[in-house]
Amino acid sequence: MTTGTTGPTAATPPTAVLDDAHTGDIRGALGTIAHGDTAPRTGLPAKLKTLLAVVGPGLIVMVGDNDAGAFATYGQAGQNYGTHLLWTLLLLVPVLYVNQEMVLRLGAVTGVGHARLILERFGTFWGAFSVIDLFLLNALTLVTEFIGVTLAAGYLGLPKAAAVPLAALTIVASAFTGSFRRFERIAVTLCAASLLLVPVYVMVHPPAAQMARGFLVPELPGGSGTLSTALLLIIGIVGTTVAPWQLFFQQSYVIDKRITPRFLRYEKADLWLGIVIVVIGAAAMMGFTAAAFAGTHGVGAFTDASGIAAGLAHRAGRTAGALFAVALLDASVIGAFAVSLSTAYAIGDVLGMNHSLHRGVGRAKGFYAVHAGLVAAAAAIVLIPGSPLGLLTEGVQTLAGVLLPSATVFLLLLCNDRQVLGPWVNGARTNAFTATVIGVLVTLSVILTAAVLFPGLTAATIGWLTAGCAAAGLAGAGYAAVRRRSGPARAPVDRTGRERWRMPPLASLERPALSTARRLGMGALRGYLLVAMVLSVIKIVEVALGH
């Protein structure tokens, strides 16, 4: 369906869009909006048609995050701790929204991907660092998606040697159609299939009062050993729900879909739709897993997602176990879609290659080669006999925990860059909330890295690490407040006419001037990232070698 009409448009100044395939009609899975459409949406039918045409980026990035790793994390939380950790999902809702709203705003206003903006605004080191780390982390994440495929296929009685190549072929072929709309229709269909978790929840029917208490009453299991393990699992829930690849994928996908600032409020509704589905799926998994293993020897003995399927079958019948396995297979494929594309988009952005799903393979060879190569390599690793799949999963969690704070730091800096976002820069409340989130993420990253390096980490040590990070954060906030008061006042942001404002070409922008405090902060961030990554890799290699 096509929405609105194309009215007369004034000549517009040049923008920073890097690939000319990123301009034109919005051709979504559920509708079309003509390029240059300026017709007002005054009635409910017109607004609904516009929303249907825009839906996609927020839905896919959110549902894609409920992937194979999420199934394991949420399942472990339910099996080992019942519904006691449901409250963490509500705390993550504002974090999910604020982070992803900032990147969709960056995408719609700038027309330039996340990695390229980091490269242009912060220099070669940070640009290369962001792309190389994203590449490595996404490659490992893809392996975990195919681990999910093998677990689902094994439970359903399908041979691993056939299921993995078939899943890989589906993922590659869906992107290679040369049609953005065809790809998005496939992805949206898979997102709808993620709702299979709802009938599983109904079959198992966890007690409603217990679910409500889990959401509304924050609590942790007792005992020092249990407490430290639960704290690390909470960090895992944060890491699996808020992942670095989401930032790169959503920004680039918004650009590829040709979303402009005029349609940002519809895209925000799309993002909320995705968040609601994610929370429903995560809560359903925690709830029905808790009910399936309650009163059994399986409590506290989580193994993997196939063990959850078996527990569901024992509690509610084979249909429940089979539906869960199909949902796991579906989630693994959606996750692989988004993770592989986020890498291809980022590399295409930085290297200046054509990088759009609107282009056929012949007109974007490098983009499709990166996408297919990553998928094929991950599938091949899973098929190698004796591959350390559990170790790779641990590596993904560790690296994601290390990288997430830095990704959010750059996101905050870009969203306060007036040359980049002009009248769309952050307001004071968004900055305050995001700065708090960054502080929490840095603390969780430090704890996660320490836990991997020192497996015997106690609750007391975690408490000291948290206190130290909090003290450092308060000192930094105090210093920033003093600097703001003593420095020259910045001119207020003029937000008039912002629906028509787009970032000018990158070459016309001046490099941002970094203060001494910001240079010191970025230097400290660089040092922490390098040390944490090197130590984590050494630890993983030691485990692999059996030392």
C-alpha positions as CSV (number, residue, x, y, z in Angstrom):
1,M,0.0,0.0,0.0
2,T,1.2,3.5,-0.8
3,T,0.6,6.3,1.8
4,G,0.0,9.9,1.2
5,T,0.7,12.0,-1.9
6,T,3.8,13.7,-3.3
7,G,3.5,17.4,-3.0
8,P,5.8,20.1,-4.3
9,T,9.1,20.2,-2.6
10,A,11.7,23.0,-2.3
11,A,15.2,22.4,-3.4
12,T,17.1,20.7,-0.6
13,P,20.8,21.1,0.3
14,P,23.2,18.2,-0.2
15,T,23.3,15.6,2.6
16,A,25.9,13.2,3.9
17,V,24.2,10.1,2.5
18,L,27.0,7.8,1.3
19,D,25.1,5.4,-1.0
20,D,22.6,6.7,-3.4
21,A,20.5,3.6,-2.9
22,H,19.7,5.1,0.5
23,T,17.5,7.7,-1.0
24,G,14.1,7.2,-2.6
25,D,10.7,5.6,-1.8
26,I,10.3,3.8,1.5
27,R,9.4,0.3,0.4
28,G,8.7,-1.5,3.6
29,A,7.3,-5.0,4.2
30,L,3.8,-3.7,4.8
31,G,3.6,-0.5,2.7
32,T,5.2,2.2,0.6
33,I,5.8,6.0,1.2
34,A,6.7,8.0,-1.9
35,H,10.0,9.9,-1.8
36,G,9.3,13.6,-1.1
37,D,5.8,12.8,0.3
38,T,4.8,15.9,2.3
39,A,1.0,15.1,2.7
40,P,-0.2,15.6,6.3
41,R,-1.4,12.5,8.2
42,T,-4.6,13.8,9.8
43,G,-6.8,10.8,10.1
44,L,-6.3,7.5,11.9
45,P,-6.3,5.4,8.6
46,A,-3.5,7.6,7.1
47,K,-1.4,7.4,10.3
48,L,-1.9,3.6,10.5
49,K,-0.8,3.1,6.9
50,T,2.3,5.3,7.5
51,L,3.1,3.2,10.6
52,L,2.8,0.0,8.7
53,A,5.1,1.2,6.0
54,V,7.7,2.3,8.5
55,V,7.6,-0.7,10.8
56,G,10.7,-2.9,10.6
57,P,13.9,-1.5,12.0
58,G,12.8,-1.3,15.6
59,L,10.9,-4.6,15.5
60,I,13.8,-6.5,13.8
61,V,16.6,-5.2,16.1
62,M,14.6,-5.9,19.2
63,V,13.3,-9.3,18.3
64,G,16.7,-10.2,16.9
65,D,18.2,-9.6,20.3
66,N,16.0,-12.4,21.8
67,D,18.4,-14.8,20.0
68,A,20.0,-18.1,20.9
69,G,22.1,-16.5,23.6
70,A,19.0,-14.8,25.1
71,F,17.1,-18.1,25.2
72,A,20.0,-19.6,27.2
73,T,20.3,-16.6,29.6
74,Y,16.6,-16.2,30.3
75,G,16.1,-20.0,30.5
76,Q,19.0,-20.2,33.1
77,A,17.4,-17.4,35.1
78,G,14.1,-19.2,35.2
79,Q,15.4,-22.7,35.8
80,N,17.9,-21.7,38.5
81,Y,16.1,-18.8,40.2
82,G,12.5,-19.1,39.4
83,T,10.7,-15.7,38.8
84,H,13.0,-13.8,41.2
85,L,14.8,-11.9,38.4
86,L,11.8,-10.8,36.3
87,W,12.2,-7.3,37.7
88,T,15.4,-6.8,35.7
89,L,13.4,-6.8,32.5
90,L,11.4,-3.7,33.6
91,L,14.6,-1.9,34.5
92,L,16.0,-2.6,31.0
93,V,13.0,-1.1,29.2
94,P,14.1,2.6,29.5
95,V,17.7,1.6,28.7
96,L,16.6,-0.2,25.5
97,Y,14.4,2.7,24.4
98,V,16.9,5.6,25.1
99,N,19.9,3.8,23.4
100,Q,17.9,2.7,20.3
101,E,16.1,6.0,20.0
102,M,19.4,7.8,19.8
103,V,20.7,5.6,17.0
104,L,17.5,5.8,15.0
105,R,17.7,9.6,15.3
106,L,21.3,9.5,14.2
107,G,20.4,7.3,11.2
108,A,17.4,9.4,10.1
109,V,19.1,12.8,10.5
110,T,22.6,12.0,9.2
111,G,22.2,9.2,6.6
112,V,25.6,7.9,7.8
113,G,26.2,4.6,9.7
114,H,27.5,4.5,13.2
115,A,31.0,3.2,12.4
116,R,31.6,5.9,9.8
117,L,30.5,8.7,12.2
118,I,32.9,7.4,14.8
119,L,35.7,7.3,12.3
120,E,35.0,10.8,11.0
121,R,34.4,12.5,14.4
122,F,36.9,10.7,16.6
123,G,39.7,9.7,14.3
124,T,41.2,6.6,12.7
125,F,42.0,4.7,16.0
126,W,38.5,4.7,17.3
127,G,37.0,4.1,13.8
128,A,39.2,1.1,13.2
129,F,38.7,-0.1,16.8
130,S,34.9,0.0,16.5
131,V,34.8,-1.9,13.2
132,I,37.5,-4.5,14.1
133,D,35.9,-5.3,17.5
134,L,32.4,-5.3,16.0
135,F,33.7,-7.8,13.3
136,L,35.2,-10.1,15.9
137,L,32.4,-9.9,18.4
138,N,29.7,-10.5,15.7
139,A,31.6,-13.4,14.2
140,L,31.6,-15.1,17.6
141,T,27.9,-14.1,18.2
142,L,27.0,-15.8,14.8
143,V,28.6,-19.0,16.1
144,T,26.3,-18.9,19.1
145,E,23.3,-18.5,16.8
146,F,24.3,-21.7,14.9
147,I,24.8,-23.4,18.3
148,G,21.1,-22.5,18.9
149,V,20.3,-24.1,15.5
150,T,22.0,-27.3,16.4
151,L,20.2,-27.5,19.8
152,A,16.8,-26.9,18.3
153,A,17.5,-29.3,15.4
154,G,18.8,-32.0,17.8
155,Y,15.6,-31.8,19.9
156,L,13.4,-32.0,16.9
157,G,15.3,-35.0,15.6
158,L,16.9,-33.2,12.6
159,P,20.5,-34.0,11.7
160,K,23.0,-31.3,12.6
161,A,24.9,-31.7,9.3
162,A,21.7,-30.8,7.4
163,A,20.1,-28.2,9.7
164,V,23.2,-25.9,9.9
165,P,23.8,-25.6,6.2
166,L,20.1,-25.2,5.5
167,A,19.9,-22.4,8.1
168,A,23.0,-20.7,6.6
169,L,21.6,-20.9,3.1
170,T,18.3,-19.4,4.3
171,I,20.1,-16.5,6.0
172,V,22.2,-15.7,2.9
173,A,19.5,-16.2,0.3
174,S,17.1,-13.9,2.1
175,A,19.6,-11.0,1.8
176,F,20.7,-11.8,-1.7
177,T,17.3,-11.2,-3.3
178,G,18.3,-7.6,-4.3
179,S,15.0,-6.4,-2.9
180,F,14.8,-4.6,0.5
181,R,11.1,-5.3,0.7
182,R,11.5,-9.0,0.1
183,F,14.1,-9.2,2.8
184,E,12.0,-7.3,5.3
185,R,8.9,-9.4,4.6
186,I,10.9,-12.5,5.5
187,A,12.4,-10.9,8.6
188,V,9.0,-9.5,9.8
189,T,7.4,-13.0,9.3
190,L,10.2,-14.5,11.4
191,C,9.6,-11.8,14.1
192,A,5.9,-12.8,14.2
193,A,6.9,-16.4,14.6
194,S,8.7,-15.4,17.8
195,L,5.3,-15.2,19.4
196,L,5.3,-19.0,19.6
197,L,6.6,-18.5,23.1
198,V,3.1,-17.2,24.1
199,P,1.3,-20.6,23.6
200,V,4.1,-22.4,25.4
201,Y,3.5,-20.0,28.3
202,V,-0.2,-20.7,28.2
203,M,0.4,-24.5,28.2
204,V,2.7,-24.4,31.2
205,H,0.6,-21.6,32.9
206,P,2.9,-20.3,35.6
207,P,1.0,-18.9,38.7
208,A,0.0,-15.3,37.9
209,A,0.6,-14.1,41.4
210,Q,4.2,-15.4,41.3
211,M,4.8,-13.7,38.0
212,A,3.5,-10.4,39.3
213,R,5.7,-10.6,42.4
214,G,8.7,-11.3,40.3
215,F,8.1,-8.2,38.3
216,L,7.1,-5.8,41.1
217,V,9.4,-7.0,44.0
218,P,13.1,-6.7,43.3
219,E,14.9,-9.5,45.2
220,L,18.1,-11.6,45.0
221,P,18.6,-15.2,46.2
222,G,20.2,-15.5,49.6
223,G,23.6,-16.9,50.5
224,S,27.0,-15.4,49.5
225,G,27.8,-18.0,46.9
226,T,24.3,-17.9,45.4
227,L,24.3,-14.1,45.5
228,S,27.5,-13.7,43.5
229,T,26.3,-16.2,40.9
230,A,22.9,-14.4,40.6
231,L,24.7,-11.0,40.3
232,L,26.7,-12.4,37.4
233,L,23.6,-13.8,35.8
234,I,22.0,-10.3,36.1
235,I,25.0,-8.9,34.2
236,G,24.4,-11.6,31.6
237,I,20.8,-10.5,31.2
238,V,21.9,-6.9,30.7
239,G,24.6,-8.1,28.2
240,T,22.2,-10.2,26.2
241,T,19.4,-7.6,26.1
242,V,21.6,-4.5,25.3
243,A,24.2,-5.6,22.8
244,P,26.7,-3.4,20.8
245,W,25.7,-4.8,17.4
246,Q,22.2,-3.4,18.0
247,L,23.5,0.2,17.7
248,F,25.3,-0.4,14.4
249,F,22.4,-2.5,12.9
250,Q,19.5,-0.1,13.7
251,Q,21.3,3.0,12.5
252,S,22.3,1.5,9.2
253,Y,19.0,-0.3,8.7
254,V,17.0,3.0,9.3
255,I,19.2,4.6,6.6
256,D,18.8,1.7,4.2
257,K,15.0,1.8,4.7
258,R,15.2,5.5,3.8
259,I,13.6,6.8,6.9
260,T,13.9,10.6,7.2
261,P,13.3,12.9,10.3
262,R,9.7,13.4,9.1
263,F,8.8,9.9,10.0
264,L,10.8,9.6,13.3
265,R,7.7,9.5,15.5
266,Y,6.4,6.5,13.6
267,E,9.8,4.8,13.9
268,K,9.7,5.4,17.6
269,A,6.4,3.6,17.7
270,D,8.0,0.7,15.8
271,L,10.8,0.6,18.4
272,W,8.2,0.4,21.2
273,L,6.5,-2.4,19.4
274,G,9.8,-4.3,19.3
275,I,10.5,-3.6,23.0
276,V,7.1,-4.9,24.1
277,I,7.6,-8.1,22.1
278,V,11.1,-8.6,23.6
279,V,9.8,-8.1,27.2
280,I,6.9,-10.5,26.6
281,G,9.2,-13.2,25.1
282,A,11.8,-12.8,27.9
283,A,9.2,-12.8,30.7
284,A,7.5,-15.8,29.1
285,M,10.8,-17.8,29.0
286,M,11.6,-17.0,32.6
287,G,8.1,-17.8,33.7
288,F,7.5,-21.1,31.9
289,T,11.0,-22.3,32.6
290,A,10.5,-21.6,36.3
291,A,7.2,-23.4,36.4
292,A,8.5,-26.4,34.4
293,F,11.4,-27.1,36.8
294,A,9.8,-26.1,40.1
295,G,10.0,-28.9,42.6
296,T,12.3,-31.0,40.5
297,H,16.0,-31.9,40.6
298,G,16.5,-29.6,37.6
299,V,16.3,-26.4,39.8
300,G,19.8,-24.9,39.8
301,A,21.1,-27.4,37.2
302,F,20.8,-25.5,34.0
303,T,22.5,-27.1,31.0
304,D,21.4,-25.6,27.7
305,A,18.2,-24.7,25.7
306,S,17.6,-28.3,24.7
307,G,17.4,-29.2,28.4
308,I,14.7,-26.6,28.8
309,A,12.8,-28.1,25.9
310,A,13.0,-31.5,27.6
311,G,11.8,-30.0,30.9
312,L,8.8,-28.3,29.1
313,A,7.9,-31.6,27.4
314,H,7.9,-33.4,30.8
315,R,5.7,-30.7,32.4
316,A,3.3,-29.8,29.6
317,G,3.7,-32.4,26.9
318,R,5.7,-32.9,23.7
319,T,3.9,-30.1,21.9
320,A,5.2,-27.5,24.4
321,G,8.8,-28.8,24.0
322,A,8.5,-28.8,20.2
323,L,7.1,-25.3,20.0
324,F,10.0,-24.0,22.2
325,A,12.5,-25.7,19.9
326,V,10.9,-24.1,16.8
327,A,10.9,-20.7,18.6
328,L,14.7,-21.3,19.4
329,L,15.4,-22.1,15.7
330,D,13.4,-19.0,14.6
331,A,15.3,-16.8,17.1
332,S,18.7,-18.1,16.0
333,V,17.9,-17.3,12.4
334,I,16.6,-13.8,13.2
335,G,19.7,-13.1,15.3
336,A,22.0,-14.3,12.5
337,F,20.1,-12.0,10.1
338,A,20.7,-8.9,12.2
339,V,24.2,-9.6,13.4
340,S,25.7,-10.5,10.0
341,L,24.1,-7.4,8.4
342,S,25.3,-5.1,11.1
343,T,28.9,-6.1,10.2
344,A,28.3,-5.8,6.5
345,Y,26.8,-2.4,6.9
346,A,29.6,-1.1,9.1
347,I,32.4,-2.3,6.8
348,G,30.6,-0.9,3.8
349,D,30.2,2.4,5.5
350,V,33.9,2.7,6.6
351,L,35.4,1.4,3.3
352,G,33.0,3.4,1.1
353,M,31.5,0.3,-0.6
354,N,28.0,0.1,-1.9
355,H,26.1,-1.3,1.1
356,S,22.3,-1.6,0.6
357,L,19.7,-4.3,0.4
358,H,18.2,-2.3,-2.4
359,R,21.1,-3.3,-4.6
360,G,21.6,-6.7,-6.3
361,V,24.7,-8.8,-5.6
362,G,26.4,-7.5,-8.8
363,R,26.1,-3.9,-7.6
364,A,27.3,-4.4,-4.0
365,K,29.7,-7.3,-4.2
366,G,31.8,-6.4,-1.1
367,F,28.7,-5.9,1.1
368,Y,27.2,-9.3,0.2
369,A,30.6,-11.0,0.4
370,V,31.1,-9.9,4.0
371,H,27.6,-11.0,4.9
372,A,27.9,-14.4,3.3
373,G,31.4,-15.0,4.4
374,L,30.6,-14.4,8.1
375,V,27.6,-16.7,7.9
376,A,29.5,-19.4,6.2
377,A,32.5,-19.2,8.5
378,A,30.2,-19.4,11.6
379,A,28.3,-22.4,10.2
380,A,31.6,-24.2,9.4
381,I,33.0,-23.7,12.9
382,V,29.9,-25.2,14.5
383,L,30.2,-28.2,12.2
384,I,33.8,-28.9,13.1
385,P,33.9,-31.9,15.4
386,G,35.3,-31.0,18.8
387,S,34.9,-27.2,18.4
388,P,34.9,-25.5,21.9
389,L,31.4,-24.2,21.5
390,G,30.9,-23.5,25.2
391,L,34.1,-21.5,25.3
392,L,33.1,-19.4,22.3
393,T,29.8,-18.6,24.0
394,E,31.7,-17.4,27.1
395,G,34.0,-15.3,24.9
396,V,31.0,-13.6,23.3
397,Q,29.6,-12.7,26.7
398,T,32.9,-11.3,27.9
399,L,33.7,-9.3,24.8
400,A,30.2,-7.9,24.7
401,G,30.5,-6.8,28.3
402,V,33.8,-5.1,27.6
403,L,32.6,-3.3,24.4
404,L,29.1,-2.1,25.4
405,P,30.2,0.9,27.6
406,S,32.5,2.3,24.9
407,A,29.8,2.0,22.3
408,T,27.3,3.9,24.5
409,V,30.0,6.6,25.3
410,F,30.4,7.3,21.6
411,L,26.6,7.2,21.1
412,L,26.2,9.9,23.7
413,L,29.0,12.1,22.3
414,L,27.6,11.8,18.8
415,C,24.1,12.8,20.0
416,N,25.6,16.0,21.6
417,D,27.5,16.9,18.4
418,R,25.7,20.0,17.0
419,Q,27.4,19.6,13.6
420,V,26.1,16.1,13.3
421,L,22.6,16.4,14.7
422,G,21.9,20.2,14.7
423,P,18.4,20.8,16.2
424,W,18.1,17.0,17.0
425,V,20.9,16.9,19.7
426,N,20.0,15.4,23.1
427,G,18.2,17.3,25.8
428,A,19.5,17.6,29.3
429,R,17.3,14.8,30.7
430,T,18.4,12.3,28.0
431,N,22.0,13.2,28.7
432,A,21.6,12.7,32.4
433,F,19.9,9.4,32.0
434,T,22.4,8.1,29.4
435,A,25.4,9.2,31.6
436,T,23.9,7.2,34.5
437,V,23.4,4.2,32.2
438,I,27.0,4.4,31.0
439,G,28.2,4.4,34.7
440,V,26.1,1.3,35.4
441,L,27.4,-0.4,32.2
442,V,31.0,0.4,33.0
443,T,30.5,-1.1,36.5
444,L,28.9,-4.2,35.1
445,S,31.7,-4.5,32.5
446,V,34.4,-4.3,35.2
447,I,32.6,-7.0,37.3
448,L,32.1,-9.3,34.3
449,T,35.7,-9.0,33.1
450,A,36.9,-9.6,36.7
451,A,34.6,-12.7,37.0
452,V,36.0,-14.2,33.9
453,L,39.6,-13.6,34.9
454,F,39.0,-14.7,38.5
455,P,36.2,-17.4,38.6
456,G,36.2,-17.4,42.5
457,L,34.9,-13.9,42.7
458,T,32.9,-13.4,45.9
459,A,29.9,-11.2,46.6
460,A,32.1,-9.1,48.9
461,T,34.6,-8.4,46.1
462,I,31.8,-7.6,43.7
463,G,30.5,-5.1,46.3
464,W,33.9,-3.4,46.6
465,L,34.2,-3.2,42.8
466,T,30.7,-1.6,42.6
467,A,31.6,0.9,45.3
468,G,34.9,1.8,43.6
469,C,33.1,2.4,40.3
470,A,30.4,4.4,42.0
471,A,33.0,6.6,43.7
472,A,34.8,7.2,40.4
473,G,31.5,8.0,38.7
474,L,30.5,10.5,41.3
475,A,33.9,12.2,41.2
476,G,33.7,12.4,37.4
477,A,30.1,13.8,37.6
478,G,31.2,16.4,40.1
479,Y,34.2,17.5,38.0
480,A,31.9,17.8,34.9
481,A,29.4,19.9,36.9
482,V,32.2,22.3,38.1
483,R,33.6,22.6,34.6
484,R,30.1,23.4,33.3
485,R,29.6,26.2,35.8
486,S,33.0,27.8,35.4
487,G,33.1,27.5,31.6
488,P,31.3,29.7,29.0
489,A,27.6,29.1,28.6
490,R,26.6,27.3,25.4
491,A,23.9,28.9,23.2
492,P,20.5,27.2,23.5
493,V,19.6,24.8,20.8
494,D,17.2,26.2,18.1
495,R,14.9,23.3,17.3
496,T,12.6,25.1,14.8
497,G,12.2,23.4,11.4
498,R,14.1,20.3,12.5
499,E,11.9,17.9,10.4
500,R,13.7,19.3,7.3
501,W,17.2,19.4,8.8
502,R,19.7,16.8,7.6
503,M,23.4,16.6,8.4
504,P,25.6,18.3,5.6
505,P,28.2,16.2,3.8
506,L,30.9,14.9,6.1
507,A,33.7,16.8,4.3
508,S,32.0,20.1,5.2
509,L,32.1,19.4,9.0
510,E,34.8,20.7,11.3
511,R,36.5,18.2,13.5
512,P,35.2,18.5,17.1
513,A,37.6,20.1,19.5
514,L,38.3,17.8,22.5
515,S,38.9,19.4,25.9
516,T,41.7,18.2,28.2
517,A,39.2,16.4,30.4
518,R,37.6,14.6,27.4
519,R,41.0,13.6,26.1
520,L,42.0,12.1,29.4
521,G,38.6,10.3,29.7
522,M,39.0,8.8,26.2
523,G,42.6,7.8,27.0
524,A,41.4,6.0,30.1
525,L,38.7,4.3,28.1
526,R,41.2,3.2,25.5
527,G,43.5,1.8,28.2
528,Y,40.7,-0.1,29.9
529,L,39.4,-1.6,26.7
530,L,42.9,-2.7,25.6
531,V,43.8,-4.2,29.0
532,A,40.4,-5.9,29.5
533,M,40.4,-7.4,26.0
534,V,43.9,-8.7,26.2
535,L,43.4,-10.2,29.6
536,S,40.1,-11.8,28.5
537,V,41.6,-13.3,25.4
538,I,44.5,-14.7,27.4
539,K,42.1,-16.2,29.9
540,I,40.0,-17.8,27.1
541,V,43.1,-19.2,25.4
542,E,44.4,-20.7,28.7
543,V,41.0,-22.4,29.3
544,A,41.1,-23.7,25.7
545,L,44.6,-25.2,26.3
546,G,43.5,-26.9,29.5
547,H,45.7,-24.8,31.8
